Structures are given as C-alpha cells and as structure tokens.
Amino acid sequence: KSNFPIKLIYTNSKDETTLYGLLVSLGRQLELTEKELPTTGLAISEVFKRILNTIETGKINAIFVIDEIDYLAHLVSKTGKDILYQLTRANERLDKGSLTLVGISNDLTFKERLDPRVISSLGEEEIVFTNYDVGQIKKILEERINQAFIPNTVQEPALNLCAALAGGEHGDARRAIDLIRVAGEIAERRQSDQVTEDHVREASQKIEENKEETSLKSYPLHEKLVILAIMKAGGQSTGEIYTSYKALCKTVGRDELTQRRITQMLSEIELSGIITGRLVHQGIHGRTKKYKLTISPEMVKKTFKDDLTLQDIV
C-alpha cells in the first residue's frame, strides 16, 4: 500500500445538513459521477460502499479531512446512522487501498458524545493547537497589511484593536484578517487616507450582522417559523413556543410539524448560536427548557421580510 497514490479529500461538516450530503461531497472528490453516486435515493450504507469500492479499485490511500467534525458527530446522533464508526473501521474492508481519517474541531469535548465503539476504534493521535495570543495575531496582521495596504495607511491603534478583538474571540486569525480587510474597504468607501479604530469597530459590527443574516437566510421554512415563534414568545418554554409556531403555520397556510420534531429543531438551531436555551426547574412539574434569541428581533425581521411566505407575519 505504501506505493499507492495518496489522495487528500477535504470537507466541512458544518456545510452539509445531512450525512448523505457529506458522503456525496467526499465521493465527488474521489471523482464519482452523478450516475455512480446520485445526490439522492441511495441508502447511507450503499453510498459508503461505493466510496470504499472506488478507493479499493483505484488503489488509493485516501485521507479524509473532516473539518468541524463535531457537527458530523451531531448528525450521527440525530440520525442514528453511525458513519463515524464505519469510517474508523473502513480499513478492515480494504485490501488494495486505505482510508485515514483526520478530524478538526474547536470543541475539545466533542469526543465525550461519541459512541464508545468509535472512540475505541479511532486509534487517534490528538494534536491540540493553542489559540493565537494578541501578540501573535498582531504579527500575522502586520504581514498581511504589508502585502495588501499602501504603507502607513493602517494606524497603529487600528491594528492593535483588530488584534485585541480577534484575540478575545478564541484567538482567531481569520477573524482578525477579515476585520482589517473590511475596515480597509470601509475606509476606502469613505475616501479616508487612513484606517482608524472607528473603521475597525464598524467592520466588526458589519461582519457580525452579515454572519447572522447569512445564517438566518439558510434555514428552511419551518426552522424560520420556529425562530419567529421564539421571537414572539421570547423566554418561553418548548410547549409555548410550539403553540406560537402552530399559530404561525396556520397564518401562512402550512401544515404544522409534530412537537417532537420542533423540539429537535430547537436543539439544532441552538447549536448555531442564534438561540440559547436554559433548563428551568418547576418543582413538582419537573423541568422545562426555555429559549430566547441571542440576536436582535430587528435582525430577524429585516432578514425574513424578503421571504414572500413570511412577509405578513414578520
């Protein structure tokens, strides 16, 4: 196998809403065509079988790099189809190829939610990359600024603020680079000769708003209705949110989903950070979970008003 070609294949679990879609993404990079691997219609086990067959017949040493693998773990727990276990045991089914799994996650605790069989078969080597500190981020920014900006156009306080903001948010260098880029664009539009702290602050607000808007727009209709129900019944229990959701469904002329499915949706939406939930003890009535938005109602209204189905209820 050491003489077989190596093929590096990358996918991001967060970009895929289903296990099927994630596997198809991997399969396409193995050059499986639409005919060989259709985008719908096959069992998960059959999709995986076709991927392994391609590795076997092509005599490929495949390296699957799955970014934000904690989202894949969530999909597995939601569907009950443990593709992670199959991935970790794939080499038992391969004679003329191999499969290496590399998982990337910012959640250091996600393995605690995995099936014990997956953990035992991983045989993993864990590499922890520490967050960049403010000084390191500043050096990265200085290198990028030297390449992208006219000399002496980015003020030192603006550079320091970019580094501090990104350093305070998990030491994310990408966040810092986005900040200085957007701040530069704002300064250019204002015909300013310098990028200032004010430009950086405005850039930070703009990036956050764009991220929220993109996330909201990506949801299917019923998830949007659930978010609106939370907005209208903020801080209320799952049952109260479901009542509000049913009323919204009736208003827009759509069949409602079951309360069990809406409860699942609430957990899924919570993962995105758009809503937050907390368990509340109610004495003899047990516990309930109450949800509220983490973003402004104005952002929800602004984003959903362009949806023809939702225009009359926003």
C-alpha positions as CSV (number, residue, x, y, z in Angstrom):
1,K,0.0,0.0,0.0
2,S,3.0,2.3,0.5
3,N,3.3,2.6,-3.3
4,F,-0.3,3.5,-3.9
5,P,-1.1,7.2,-4.6
6,I,-2.2,9.5,-1.8
7,K,-5.4,11.5,-2.3
8,L,-6.3,14.2,0.2
9,I,-10.0,14.9,0.4
10,Y,-11.5,17.8,2.5
11,T,-15.0,18.6,3.6
12,N,-16.6,20.7,6.3
13,S,-19.4,19.1,8.3
14,K,-21.0,22.4,9.0
15,D,-21.6,23.0,5.3
16,E,-23.6,19.8,5.0
17,T,-27.0,19.4,6.5
18,T,-27.2,15.6,6.1
19,L,-24.9,12.6,6.3
20,Y,-25.9,11.8,2.7
21,G,-24.7,15.2,1.5
22,L,-21.4,14.9,3.4
23,L,-20.7,11.5,1.9
24,V,-21.6,12.7,-1.6
25,S,-19.1,15.6,-1.1
26,L,-16.4,13.1,-0.3
27,G,-17.4,10.9,-3.2
28,R,-17.3,13.7,-5.7
29,Q,-13.7,14.4,-4.8
30,L,-13.0,10.8,-5.5
31,E,-14.4,11.5,-9.0
32,L,-17.6,9.6,-8.5
33,T,-20.0,10.9,-11.1
34,E,-23.7,11.8,-10.6
35,K,-24.6,8.5,-12.2
36,E,-22.3,6.5,-10.0
37,L,-23.3,8.4,-6.9
38,P,-26.6,10.3,-7.2
39,T,-27.4,13.2,-4.9
40,T,-30.4,11.4,-3.5
41,G,-32.0,8.0,-3.5
42,L,-29.5,5.6,-2.0
43,A,-29.1,4.1,1.5
44,I,-26.3,5.6,3.5
45,S,-24.7,2.2,3.6
46,E,-24.7,1.9,-0.2
47,V,-23.2,5.4,-0.6
48,F,-20.4,4.4,1.8
49,K,-19.9,1.0,0.0
50,R,-19.5,2.8,-3.4
51,I,-16.9,5.2,-1.8
52,L,-14.9,2.3,-0.4
53,N,-15.2,0.4,-3.7
54,T,-13.7,3.5,-5.5
55,I,-10.8,3.5,-3.0
56,E,-10.2,-0.2,-3.5
57,T,-10.4,-0.3,-7.3
58,G,-8.3,2.8,-7.6
59,K,-5.7,1.5,-5.1
60,I,-5.9,4.9,-3.3
61,N,-4.5,5.8,0.1
62,A,-7.3,8.3,0.8
63,I,-7.0,10.8,3.6
64,F,-10.4,12.2,4.6
65,V,-10.0,15.6,6.4
66,I,-13.3,16.5,8.0
67,D,-13.4,20.0,9.4
68,E,-15.7,20.8,12.3
69,I,-16.2,17.1,12.8
70,D,-18.2,17.8,15.9
71,Y,-21.1,18.7,13.6
72,L,-20.7,15.3,12.0
73,A,-21.0,13.7,15.4
74,H,-24.2,15.7,15.9
75,L,-25.6,14.5,12.6
76,V,-24.7,10.9,13.7
77,S,-26.5,11.3,17.0
78,K,-29.5,12.9,15.3
79,T,-29.9,10.1,12.6
80,G,-28.7,7.1,14.5
81,K,-26.6,6.1,11.4
82,D,-23.1,5.9,12.8
83,I,-21.0,6.7,9.8
84,L,-18.1,7.7,12.1
85,Y,-17.9,4.1,13.3
86,Q,-17.9,2.9,9.7
87,L,-15.1,5.4,8.8
88,T,-12.9,4.3,11.6
89,R,-13.3,0.6,10.6
90,A,-13.0,1.1,6.9
91,N,-9.6,-0.4,6.6
92,E,-10.9,-3.8,7.6
93,R,-12.8,-3.8,4.3
94,L,-9.9,-2.5,2.2
95,D,-7.2,-4.7,0.7
96,K,-5.8,-2.5,-2.1
97,G,-6.2,0.9,-0.6
98,S,-6.5,2.6,2.8
99,L,-8.5,5.3,4.5
100,T,-7.1,7.7,7.1
101,L,-9.5,10.0,9.0
102,V,-8.4,13.4,10.2
103,G,-10.9,15.3,12.2
104,I,-10.7,19.0,13.0
105,S,-12.7,20.6,15.8
106,N,-12.7,23.7,18.1
107,D,-14.8,21.7,20.6
108,L,-12.3,19.8,22.7
109,T,-15.2,17.9,24.5
110,F,-17.0,16.5,21.4
111,K,-15.4,13.1,21.8
112,E,-17.3,12.7,25.1
113,R,-20.5,12.5,23.0
114,L,-19.2,9.7,20.7
115,D,-20.2,6.1,20.8
116,P,-17.6,4.2,22.9
117,R,-17.1,1.9,19.8
118,V,-16.0,4.8,17.8
119,I,-13.5,6.0,20.5
120,S,-12.0,2.5,20.8
121,S,-11.5,2.1,17.1
122,L,-10.1,5.6,16.4
123,G,-6.6,4.8,17.5
124,E,-6.2,8.5,17.3
125,E,-3.3,10.9,17.9
126,E,-4.7,14.1,19.2
127,I,-2.9,17.3,18.3
128,V,-4.1,20.4,20.2
129,F,-3.4,23.8,18.5
130,T,-3.5,26.5,21.1
131,N,-5.2,29.8,20.3
132,Y,-3.1,32.7,19.0
133,D,-2.5,35.3,21.5
134,V,-2.8,39.0,20.8
135,G,0.8,39.4,20.0
136,Q,0.9,36.6,17.5
137,I,-2.3,37.9,15.8
138,K,-0.7,41.3,15.6
139,K,2.4,39.8,13.8
140,I,0.1,37.9,11.3
141,L,-1.8,41.1,10.6
142,E,1.4,43.1,10.1
143,E,2.5,40.6,7.4
144,R,-0.9,40.8,5.7
145,I,-1.0,44.6,5.9
146,N,2.4,44.9,4.3
147,Q,1.1,42.9,1.4
148,A,-2.3,44.4,1.0
149,F,-2.2,48.1,2.1
150,I,-0.3,51.2,1.0
151,P,2.5,51.8,3.6
152,N,1.5,53.7,6.7
153,T,-2.3,53.8,5.9
154,V,-3.3,51.5,8.8
155,Q,-3.0,53.4,12.1
156,E,-1.3,51.5,14.9
157,P,-4.3,51.8,17.2
158,A,-6.5,50.3,14.5
159,L,-4.0,47.4,14.2
160,N,-4.0,46.9,17.9
161,L,-7.8,46.9,18.1
162,C,-8.0,44.3,15.4
163,A,-5.6,42.1,17.2
164,A,-7.4,42.6,20.6
165,L,-10.8,41.9,19.2
166,A,-9.7,38.7,17.5
167,G,-7.6,37.7,20.4
168,G,-10.6,38.0,22.7
169,E,-12.6,35.7,20.4
170,H,-10.8,32.4,20.7
171,G,-7.6,33.8,19.1
172,D,-9.0,33.5,15.6
173,A,-6.5,34.9,13.0
174,R,-9.1,34.6,10.2
175,R,-11.4,36.9,12.2
176,A,-8.5,39.4,12.5
177,I,-7.8,39.3,8.8
178,D,-11.5,39.7,7.9
179,L,-11.6,42.7,10.3
180,I,-8.7,44.6,8.8
181,R,-10.0,43.8,5.2
182,V,-13.5,45.1,5.9
183,A,-12.1,48.1,7.8
184,G,-10.0,48.9,4.8
185,E,-13.0,48.7,2.5
186,I,-15.0,51.0,4.7
187,A,-12.1,53.5,4.8
188,E,-11.8,53.3,1.0
189,R,-15.5,54.0,0.5
190,R,-15.3,57.0,2.9
191,Q,-12.3,58.2,0.9
192,S,-10.2,58.2,4.0
193,D,-6.4,58.2,3.8
194,Q,-6.1,56.1,7.0
195,V,-7.7,53.0,8.5
196,T,-8.7,54.1,12.0
197,E,-10.2,52.4,15.1
198,D,-13.6,53.7,14.1
199,H,-13.3,51.8,10.8
200,V,-12.4,48.6,12.7
201,R,-15.3,49.0,15.1
202,E,-17.7,49.5,12.2
203,A,-16.2,46.5,10.4
204,S,-16.7,44.3,13.5
205,Q,-20.4,45.2,13.6
206,K,-20.8,44.7,9.9
207,I,-19.2,41.2,9.9
208,E,-21.4,40.1,12.8
209,E,-24.5,41.3,11.1
210,N,-23.6,39.6,7.8
211,K,-22.9,36.4,9.6
212,E,-26.3,36.5,11.4
213,E,-28.1,37.4,8.2
214,T,-26.5,34.6,6.2
215,S,-27.2,32.1,8.9
216,L,-30.9,33.1,9.1
217,K,-31.4,33.0,5.4
218,S,-30.0,29.5,5.1
219,Y,-32.8,28.0,7.2
220,P,-35.8,26.1,5.6
221,L,-39.3,27.5,6.2
222,H,-40.2,25.6,9.3
223,E,-37.0,26.5,11.1
224,K,-37.7,30.1,10.2
225,L,-41.2,29.8,11.7
226,V,-39.7,28.3,14.9
227,I,-37.3,31.3,15.1
228,L,-40.2,33.7,14.6
229,A,-42.2,31.8,17.3
230,I,-39.3,32.3,19.7
231,M,-39.1,35.9,18.8
232,K,-42.8,36.4,19.5
233,A,-42.8,34.2,22.7
234,G,-39.3,35.1,23.9
235,G,-38.1,33.3,27.0
236,Q,-40.9,30.8,26.9
237,S,-41.0,27.0,27.2
238,T,-40.9,24.5,24.4
239,G,-44.6,24.0,24.7
240,E,-45.4,27.7,24.5
241,I,-43.1,28.1,21.5
242,Y,-44.9,25.2,19.8
243,T,-48.2,26.8,20.4
244,S,-46.9,30.0,18.8
245,Y,-45.4,28.0,15.9
246,K,-48.7,26.3,15.2
247,A,-50.5,29.7,15.0
248,L,-47.8,30.9,12.5
249,C,-48.3,27.8,10.4
250,K,-52.0,28.4,10.3
251,T,-51.4,32.0,9.2
252,V,-49.1,31.1,6.3
253,G,-51.2,28.1,5.3
254,R,-48.7,25.4,6.1
255,D,-49.1,22.0,7.8
256,E,-47.5,22.0,11.2
257,L,-44.8,19.5,12.2
258,T,-45.1,17.4,15.4
259,Q,-44.0,18.9,18.8
260,R,-41.3,16.2,18.9
261,R,-39.8,17.4,15.6
262,I,-40.0,21.0,16.7
263,T,-38.1,20.1,20.0
264,Q,-35.4,18.5,17.8
265,M,-35.3,21.7,15.7
266,L,-34.8,23.8,18.7
267,S,-31.7,21.8,19.7
268,E,-30.4,22.0,16.2
269,I,-30.9,25.8,16.0
270,E,-29.4,26.3,19.4
271,L,-26.2,24.7,18.0
272,S,-25.9,27.6,15.6
273,G,-25.8,30.1,18.4
274,I,-28.9,32.1,17.1
275,I,-30.9,31.0,20.1
276,T,-30.0,29.9,23.6
277,G,-31.9,27.6,26.0
278,R,-31.7,27.1,29.7
279,L,-33.3,24.4,31.9
280,V,-35.8,25.7,34.4
281,H,-36.9,23.7,37.4
282,Q,-40.7,23.9,38.0
283,G,-41.0,22.0,41.3
284,I,-43.5,19.1,41.1
285,H,-43.9,19.8,37.4
286,G,-40.3,18.8,36.7
287,R,-38.0,20.7,34.3
288,T,-38.6,22.6,31.1
289,K,-36.3,24.3,28.7
290,K,-36.8,28.0,27.9
291,Y,-35.4,29.6,24.8
292,K,-34.7,33.1,23.7
293,L,-32.9,34.8,20.7
294,T,-29.3,35.7,21.0
295,I,-29.6,38.2,18.1
296,S,-31.9,41.2,17.9
297,P,-35.5,40.8,16.8
298,E,-34.8,43.6,14.3
299,M,-32.2,41.4,12.5
300,V,-34.7,38.6,12.3
301,K,-37.4,40.9,10.9
302,K,-35.0,42.5,8.4
303,T,-33.8,39.2,7.1
304,F,-37.2,37.4,6.9
305,K,-39.1,40.3,5.4
306,D,-37.8,39.4,1.9
307,D,-39.3,35.9,2.2
308,L,-42.7,36.1,0.4
309,T,-44.2,33.4,2.7
310,L,-43.2,35.3,5.9
311,Q,-43.9,38.9,4.8
312,D,-47.3,39.2,6.6
313,I,-46.2,37.7,9.9
314,V,-42.8,39.4,10.5
